[in-house]
Amino acid sequence: MTRRAPYAAALALLVALALLALAAGRFPVSPGDLWSVATGKAVSPMVQTVLFQVRAPRILAALLVGASLAAAGTAYQGMFRNPLVSPDILGVSTGAALGAVIGIFLSLDVVLVELLSFAGGLAAVGLVYGTGSRLRGHDPLLALVLTGVVIGTLLGSAIALLKYLADPYNQLPAITFWLLGSLASITPRDLAVASPLALAGLVPMLLLRWRMNLLALPDDEARALGVDTRRLRTVVVTAATLMTASVVAVSGVIGWVGLLLPHAARLLVGPDFGRLLPLAMLLGAAFLLAVDTACRTMAAIEVPPGVVTALIGTPLFLWLFALSRRRW
């Protein structure tokens, strides 16, 4: 297998899934209609509405959310030198969830709910990083992980309290629905806001991809090579948090993407961050697109993608984890 083969296969899979997502649904679109749209020929107004106003924004949302979560997971796993780390290890998902729950509890507009979610994710990671970096006499990575677990538990308790106090007829169903994650209500405006923020987090990772490999070394060895590990770790945490918070604010909490897909990509191309990041993003986008297509077509009512990712991700991750023990 050549070095480009995994990327070509992942890209081909992504294109095939996008075509399937465009065609499948309550209103099926035939391959002939898809070809007519691709070649600029006229199709019925109903087909145009379904493709361009309903399914295309949702497909773009799945690509954005899946790629962003996979990129953040790749960065976190490389920084912590642990393939079992996910993007919410520092509390970003829980903080974003608490912000959204507060907005729903206060009956705020959906735009304000998304802003509170984004701010909550950033604030949670800032609290975790600020607290963990001030714990002297401990390994800095271990201090961050333990602080993230503790503060994440505290934020989760606050979410549970607000769910208990919420109106059981209006607020509680909305909170539960948001916490399960969904791409159904994402609008082009949401994509226009989240995409630049996710890109702003991705750019530092691409520019510093060769330095990211040095984080796999002990801190003293990395510093001997001229890398300020503390500053680099801060940049990575900020970039990964920005990507995660921006997409979680519009999609809700969708787990397993940032944990599972970087691990799968690592088995295909190895741990080099420069090669690992693009493949993980392709796999993350394809995985979430496949899950979202299944969620809206597998039953009479739409199934939350957060549930399906857990059902698929758990056995798949155990299989990948067993495979990695044999291969690495």
LODOMI-658461 format. One record per residue (C-alpha): residue in three letters; z, x, y; residue number from 1. Coordinates in Angstrom, 1 decimal. Layout:
residues N
['ALA' [Z X Y] NUM]
...
//
This chain:
residues 328
['MET' [0.0 0.0 0.0] 1]
['THR' [-1.0 1.4 3.4] 2]
['ARG' [1.3 1.4 6.4] 3]
['ARG' [-0.7 -1.4 8.0] 4]
['ALA' [-0.8 -3.7 5.0] 5]
['PRO' [2.6 -5.4 5.7] 6]
['TYR' [1.6 -6.1 9.3] 7]
['ALA' [-1.8 -7.5 8.3] 8]
['ALA' [-0.3 -9.7 5.6] 9]
['ALA' [2.5 -11.0 7.9] 10]
['LEU' [-0.1 -11.8 10.7] 11]
['ALA' [-2.4 -13.6 8.2] 12]
['LEU' [0.5 -15.6 6.9] 13]
['LEU' [1.5 -16.5 10.5] 14]
['VAL' [-2.0 -17.7 11.3] 15]
['ALA' [-2.2 -19.7 8.1] 16]
['LEU' [1.2 -21.4 8.9] 17]
['ALA' [0.1 -22.1 12.4] 18]
['LEU' [-3.0 -23.9 11.2] 19]
['LEU' [-0.9 -25.8 8.6] 20]
['ALA' [1.6 -26.8 11.3] 21]
['LEU' [-1.3 -28.1 13.5] 22]
['ALA' [-2.7 -30.2 10.7] 23]
['ALA' [0.4 -31.5 9.0] 24]
['GLY' [2.6 -34.4 10.2] 25]
['ARG' [2.9 -38.1 10.5] 26]
['PHE' [-0.6 -38.1 12.1] 27]
['PRO' [-2.6 -35.7 9.9] 28]
['VAL' [-5.4 -33.7 11.6] 29]
['SER' [-8.4 -32.8 9.4] 30]
['PRO' [-9.8 -29.3 9.2] 31]
['GLY' [-13.0 -30.7 10.8] 32]
['ASP' [-11.1 -31.8 13.9] 33]
['LEU' [-9.3 -28.4 14.0] 34]
['TRP' [-12.7 -26.7 13.9] 35]
['SER' [-14.1 -28.9 16.5] 36]
['VAL' [-11.2 -28.1 18.8] 37]
['ALA' [-11.6 -24.4 18.1] 38]
['THR' [-15.4 -24.5 18.9] 39]
['GLY' [-15.0 -26.6 22.0] 40]
['LYS' [-16.5 -29.8 20.6] 41]
['ALA' [-15.3 -33.3 21.5] 42]
['VAL' [-12.5 -34.9 19.5] 43]
['SER' [-10.7 -38.2 19.9] 44]
['PRO' [-8.0 -38.5 22.6] 45]
['MET' [-5.4 -39.1 19.9] 46]
['VAL' [-6.2 -35.8 18.3] 47]
['GLN' [-6.0 -34.0 21.6] 48]
['THR' [-2.7 -35.6 22.4] 49]
['VAL' [-1.2 -34.7 19.0] 50]
['LEU' [-2.4 -31.1 19.1] 51]
['PHE' [-1.9 -30.1 22.7] 52]
['GLN' [1.1 -32.2 23.8] 53]
['VAL' [3.1 -32.5 20.6] 54]
['ARG' [2.4 -29.8 18.0] 55]
['ALA' [1.2 -26.8 20.1] 56]
['PRO' [4.4 -26.6 22.2] 57]
['ARG' [6.5 -27.0 19.1] 58]
['ILE' [4.6 -24.2 17.3] 59]
['LEU' [4.9 -21.9 20.3] 60]
['ALA' [8.7 -22.7 20.4] 61]
['ALA' [9.1 -21.8 16.7] 62]
['LEU' [7.2 -18.5 17.2] 63]
['LEU' [9.3 -17.6 20.3] 64]
['VAL' [12.7 -18.5 18.7] 65]
['GLY' [11.9 -16.9 15.4] 66]
['ALA' [10.6 -13.7 16.8] 67]
['SER' [13.4 -13.4 19.3] 68]
['LEU' [16.2 -14.0 16.8] 69]
['ALA' [14.6 -11.5 14.4] 70]
['ALA' [14.2 -8.9 17.1] 71]
['ALA' [17.8 -9.3 18.1] 72]
['GLY' [19.0 -9.1 14.5] 73]
['THR' [17.0 -5.9 14.0] 74]
['ALA' [18.6 -4.3 17.1] 75]
['TYR' [22.1 -5.3 16.1] 76]
['GLN' [21.7 -4.1 12.5] 77]
['GLY' [20.3 -0.8 13.7] 78]
['MET' [23.1 -0.4 16.3] 79]
['PHE' [25.9 -1.2 13.9] 80]
['ARG' [24.2 0.6 11.0] 81]
['ASN' [24.8 -2.4 8.8] 82]
['PRO' [22.0 -4.7 7.3] 83]
['LEU' [24.5 -7.6 7.1] 84]
['VAL' [24.9 -8.0 10.8] 85]
['SER' [23.4 -11.0 12.6] 86]
['PRO' [22.7 -11.7 16.3] 87]
['ASP' [25.9 -13.9 16.6] 88]
['ILE' [28.2 -11.0 15.5] 89]
['LEU' [29.2 -10.5 19.1] 90]
['GLY' [29.7 -14.2 19.7] 91]
['VAL' [26.5 -15.0 21.6] 92]
['SER' [25.6 -18.0 19.5] 93]
['THR' [29.1 -19.4 19.6] 94]
['GLY' [29.4 -18.8 23.4] 95]
['ALA' [26.0 -20.5 23.9] 96]
['ALA' [27.2 -23.4 21.8] 97]
['LEU' [30.4 -23.8 23.7] 98]
['GLY' [28.5 -23.8 27.0] 99]
['ALA' [26.1 -26.6 25.7] 100]
['VAL' [29.0 -28.6 24.3] 101]
['ILE' [30.8 -28.4 27.7] 102]
['GLY' [27.7 -29.7 29.4] 103]
['ILE' [27.2 -32.6 26.9] 104]
['PHE' [30.9 -33.4 27.2] 105]
['LEU' [30.6 -33.6 30.9] 106]
['SER' [27.5 -35.8 30.6] 107]
['LEU' [25.4 -33.3 32.6] 108]
['ASP' [21.6 -33.2 32.8] 109]
['VAL' [19.7 -31.5 30.0] 110]
['VAL' [18.7 -28.7 32.4] 111]
['LEU' [22.3 -28.0 33.3] 112]
['VAL' [23.2 -28.1 29.6] 113]
['GLU' [20.7 -25.4 28.9] 114]
['LEU' [21.9 -23.3 31.8] 115]
['LEU' [25.5 -23.6 30.7] 116]
['SER' [24.4 -22.6 27.2] 117]
['PHE' [22.6 -19.5 28.4] 118]
['ALA' [25.6 -18.6 30.7] 119]
['GLY' [28.0 -19.2 27.8] 120]
['GLY' [26.2 -16.8 25.5] 121]
['LEU' [26.1 -14.0 28.1] 122]
['ALA' [29.7 -14.6 29.1] 123]
['ALA' [30.9 -14.5 25.5] 124]
['VAL' [29.2 -11.2 24.8] 125]
['GLY' [30.4 -9.7 28.1] 126]
['LEU' [34.0 -10.7 27.1] 127]
['VAL' [33.6 -9.2 23.6] 128]
['TYR' [32.0 -6.0 24.8] 129]
['GLY' [34.4 -5.6 27.7] 130]
['THR' [37.4 -6.1 25.4] 131]
['GLY' [36.1 -4.0 22.5] 132]
['SER' [35.2 -1.0 24.7] 133]
['ARG' [38.7 -0.8 26.1] 134]
['LEU' [40.4 -0.6 22.7] 135]
['ARG' [41.3 3.1 22.5] 136]
['GLY' [41.9 4.9 19.3] 137]
['HIS' [39.5 2.8 17.2] 138]
['ASP' [35.9 3.2 16.1] 139]
['PRO' [33.8 1.6 18.9] 140]
['LEU' [31.5 -0.2 16.5] 141]
['LEU' [34.4 -1.5 14.4] 142]
['ALA' [36.2 -2.6 17.6] 143]
['LEU' [33.2 -4.6 18.7] 144]
['VAL' [32.8 -6.3 15.4] 145]
['LEU' [36.5 -7.3 15.1] 146]
['THR' [36.6 -8.4 18.7] 147]
['GLY' [33.5 -10.5 18.2] 148]
['VAL' [35.0 -12.2 15.2] 149]
['VAL' [38.3 -12.9 16.9] 150]
['ILE' [36.7 -14.2 20.1] 151]
['GLY' [34.1 -16.1 18.2] 152]
['THR' [36.8 -17.9 16.3] 153]
['LEU' [38.5 -18.8 19.6] 154]
['LEU' [35.3 -20.2 21.0] 155]
['GLY' [34.7 -22.1 17.8] 156]
['SER' [38.2 -23.7 18.1] 157]
['ALA' [37.3 -24.8 21.7] 158]
['ILE' [34.1 -26.4 20.3] 159]
['ALA' [36.1 -28.3 17.7] 160]
['LEU' [38.6 -29.5 20.3] 161]
['LEU' [35.8 -30.8 22.5] 162]
['LYS' [34.2 -32.5 19.6] 163]
['TYR' [37.5 -34.2 18.8] 164]
['LEU' [37.9 -35.4 22.4] 165]
['ALA' [34.2 -36.5 22.8] 166]
['ASP' [33.1 -40.1 22.9] 167]
['PRO' [32.3 -40.8 19.3] 168]
['TYR' [29.4 -43.1 20.1] 169]
['ASN' [27.4 -41.0 22.7] 170]
['GLN' [28.7 -37.5 23.2] 171]
['LEU' [29.7 -36.6 19.6] 172]
['PRO' [26.3 -37.4 18.0] 173]
['ALA' [24.6 -35.4 20.8] 174]
['ILE' [26.9 -32.4 20.3] 175]
['THR' [26.4 -32.5 16.5] 176]
['PHE' [22.7 -32.7 16.9] 177]
['TRP' [22.6 -29.7 19.3] 178]
['LEU' [24.8 -27.6 17.0] 179]
['LEU' [22.5 -28.2 14.1] 180]
['GLY' [19.5 -26.8 16.1] 181]
['SER' [16.2 -28.4 16.7] 182]
['LEU' [12.7 -27.7 18.1] 183]
['ALA' [11.8 -31.3 18.5] 184]
['SER' [12.8 -31.7 22.2] 185]
['ILE' [11.5 -28.3 23.5] 186]
['THR' [9.1 -28.9 26.4] 187]
['PRO' [6.6 -26.5 28.0] 188]
['ARG' [9.1 -26.1 30.9] 189]
['ASP' [11.6 -24.8 28.4] 190]
['LEU' [9.1 -22.3 27.1] 191]
['ALA' [8.2 -21.2 30.6] 192]
['VAL' [11.8 -20.4 31.3] 193]
['ALA' [12.8 -18.9 27.9] 194]
['SER' [9.7 -16.7 27.4] 195]
['PRO' [10.2 -14.4 30.4] 196]
['LEU' [13.9 -13.9 29.6] 197]
['ALA' [13.1 -13.1 25.9] 198]
['LEU' [10.4 -10.7 27.0] 199]
['ALA' [12.8 -9.1 29.5] 200]
['GLY' [15.1 -8.4 26.5] 201]
['LEU' [12.2 -7.1 24.3] 202]
['VAL' [10.8 -4.6 26.8] 203]
['PRO' [13.9 -2.2 26.7] 204]
['MET' [13.8 -2.3 22.9] 205]
['LEU' [10.2 -1.2 22.8] 206]
['LEU' [10.7 1.5 25.4] 207]
['LEU' [13.8 2.9 23.6] 208]
['ARG' [12.6 2.4 20.1] 209]
['TRP' [12.7 6.1 19.2] 210]
['ARG' [16.2 6.4 20.6] 211]
['MET' [17.3 3.4 18.5] 212]
['ASN' [16.8 5.5 15.4] 213]
['LEU' [19.4 7.9 16.6] 214]
['LEU' [22.1 5.2 16.6] 215]
['ALA' [22.0 5.5 12.8] 216]
['LEU' [23.6 8.9 13.2] 217]
['PRO' [27.3 9.5 13.9] 218]
['ASP' [28.0 9.4 17.7] 219]
['ASP' [28.8 13.1 17.9] 220]
['GLU' [25.4 14.1 16.3] 221]
['ALA' [23.5 11.7 18.5] 222]
['ARG' [25.2 13.1 21.6] 223]
['ALA' [24.3 16.6 20.4] 224]
['LEU' [20.7 15.5 20.5] 225]
['GLY' [21.0 14.5 24.1] 226]
['VAL' [21.5 10.7 23.7] 227]
['ASP' [24.3 8.9 25.6] 228]
['THR' [25.3 6.6 22.8] 229]
['ARG' [27.6 4.5 25.0] 230]
['ARG' [24.9 3.8 27.6] 231]
['LEU' [22.2 3.2 24.9] 232]
['ARG' [24.5 0.8 23.0] 233]
['THR' [25.1 -1.1 26.2] 234]
['VAL' [21.4 -1.5 26.9] 235]
['VAL' [20.8 -2.6 23.3] 236]
['VAL' [23.6 -5.2 23.4] 237]
['THR' [22.4 -6.5 26.8] 238]
['ALA' [18.7 -6.8 25.6] 239]
['ALA' [19.5 -8.4 22.3] 240]
['THR' [22.0 -10.8 23.9] 241]
['LEU' [19.5 -11.8 26.5] 242]
['MET' [16.9 -12.6 23.9] 243]
['THR' [19.3 -14.6 21.7] 244]
['ALA' [20.9 -16.5 24.6] 245]
['SER' [17.6 -17.5 26.1] 246]
['VAL' [16.2 -19.1 22.9] 247]
['VAL' [19.5 -20.5 21.7] 248]
['ALA' [19.8 -22.3 25.0] 249]
['VAL' [16.7 -24.3 24.3] 250]
['SER' [16.7 -24.6 20.5] 251]
['GLY' [20.4 -24.9 19.6] 252]
['VAL' [22.1 -22.8 16.9] 253]
['ILE' [19.6 -21.8 14.1] 254]
['GLY' [21.2 -19.4 11.7] 255]
['TRP' [19.9 -16.9 9.1] 256]
['VAL' [16.7 -15.9 11.0] 257]
['GLY' [18.3 -12.8 12.6] 258]
['LEU' [20.1 -11.8 9.4] 259]
['LEU' [17.5 -12.4 6.7] 260]
['LEU' [14.2 -11.4 8.2] 261]
['PRO' [15.1 -7.9 9.5] 262]
['HIS' [16.5 -7.2 6.1] 263]
['ALA' [13.3 -8.3 4.4] 264]
['ALA' [11.2 -6.2 6.9] 265]
['ARG' [13.3 -3.1 6.2] 266]
['LEU' [12.5 -3.4 2.5] 267]
['LEU' [8.8 -3.3 3.3] 268]
['VAL' [8.5 -0.6 6.0] 269]
['GLY' [11.8 1.2 5.9] 270]
['PRO' [14.5 1.7 8.6] 271]
['ASP' [12.4 3.3 11.3] 272]
['PHE' [13.0 1.0 14.3] 273]
['GLY' [9.5 1.5 15.8] 274]
['ARG' [7.9 0.2 12.6] 275]
['LEU' [10.6 -2.3 11.7] 276]
['LEU' [10.8 -4.3 15.0] 277]
['PRO' [7.2 -5.7 15.1] 278]
['LEU' [7.2 -6.6 11.4] 279]
['ALA' [10.6 -8.3 11.7] 280]
['MET' [9.3 -10.3 14.7] 281]
['LEU' [6.2 -11.4 12.8] 282]
['LEU' [8.3 -12.4 9.7] 283]
['GLY' [10.8 -14.2 11.9] 284]
['ALA' [8.2 -16.2 13.7] 285]
['ALA' [6.4 -17.1 10.4] 286]
['PHE' [9.7 -18.0 8.7] 287]
['LEU' [10.9 -20.4 11.4] 288]
['LEU' [7.5 -22.0 11.8] 289]
['ALA' [7.4 -22.7 8.0] 290]
['VAL' [10.9 -24.1 8.1] 291]
['ASP' [10.1 -26.3 11.2] 292]
['THR' [7.0 -27.6 9.5] 293]
['ALA' [8.9 -28.5 6.4] 294]
['CYS' [11.7 -30.1 8.4] 295]
['ARG' [9.3 -32.6 10.1] 296]
['THR' [7.2 -33.4 7.0] 297]
['MET' [9.5 -33.3 4.0] 298]
['ALA' [11.4 -36.6 4.7] 299]
['ALA' [11.0 -39.9 6.5] 300]
['ILE' [13.4 -38.6 9.2] 301]
['GLU' [13.4 -35.1 10.6] 302]
['VAL' [15.8 -32.6 9.0] 303]
['PRO' [17.6 -30.2 11.3] 304]
['PRO' [16.1 -26.6 10.8] 305]
['GLY' [19.6 -25.1 10.9] 306]
['VAL' [20.4 -26.9 7.6] 307]
['VAL' [17.1 -25.8 6.0] 308]
['THR' [17.4 -22.2 7.0] 309]
['ALA' [20.8 -22.1 5.3] 310]
['LEU' [19.5 -23.7 2.2] 311]
['ILE' [16.6 -21.3 1.9] 312]
['GLY' [18.3 -18.3 3.4] 313]
['THR' [21.4 -18.1 1.2] 314]
['PRO' [19.6 -17.6 -2.2] 315]
['LEU' [16.8 -15.6 -0.6] 316]
['PHE' [19.2 -13.2 1.1] 317]
['LEU' [21.2 -12.7 -2.1] 318]
['TRP' [17.9 -11.8 -3.9] 319]
['LEU' [16.9 -9.4 -1.2] 320]
['PHE' [20.3 -7.9 -1.1] 321]
['ALA' [20.2 -7.3 -4.9] 322]
['LEU' [16.7 -5.9 -4.6] 323]
['SER' [17.8 -3.4 -1.9] 324]
['ARG' [20.6 -2.1 -4.1] 325]
['ARG' [18.0 -1.1 -6.6] 326]
['ARG' [15.4 0.3 -4.2] 327]
['TRP' [17.4 2.2 -1.6] 328]
//
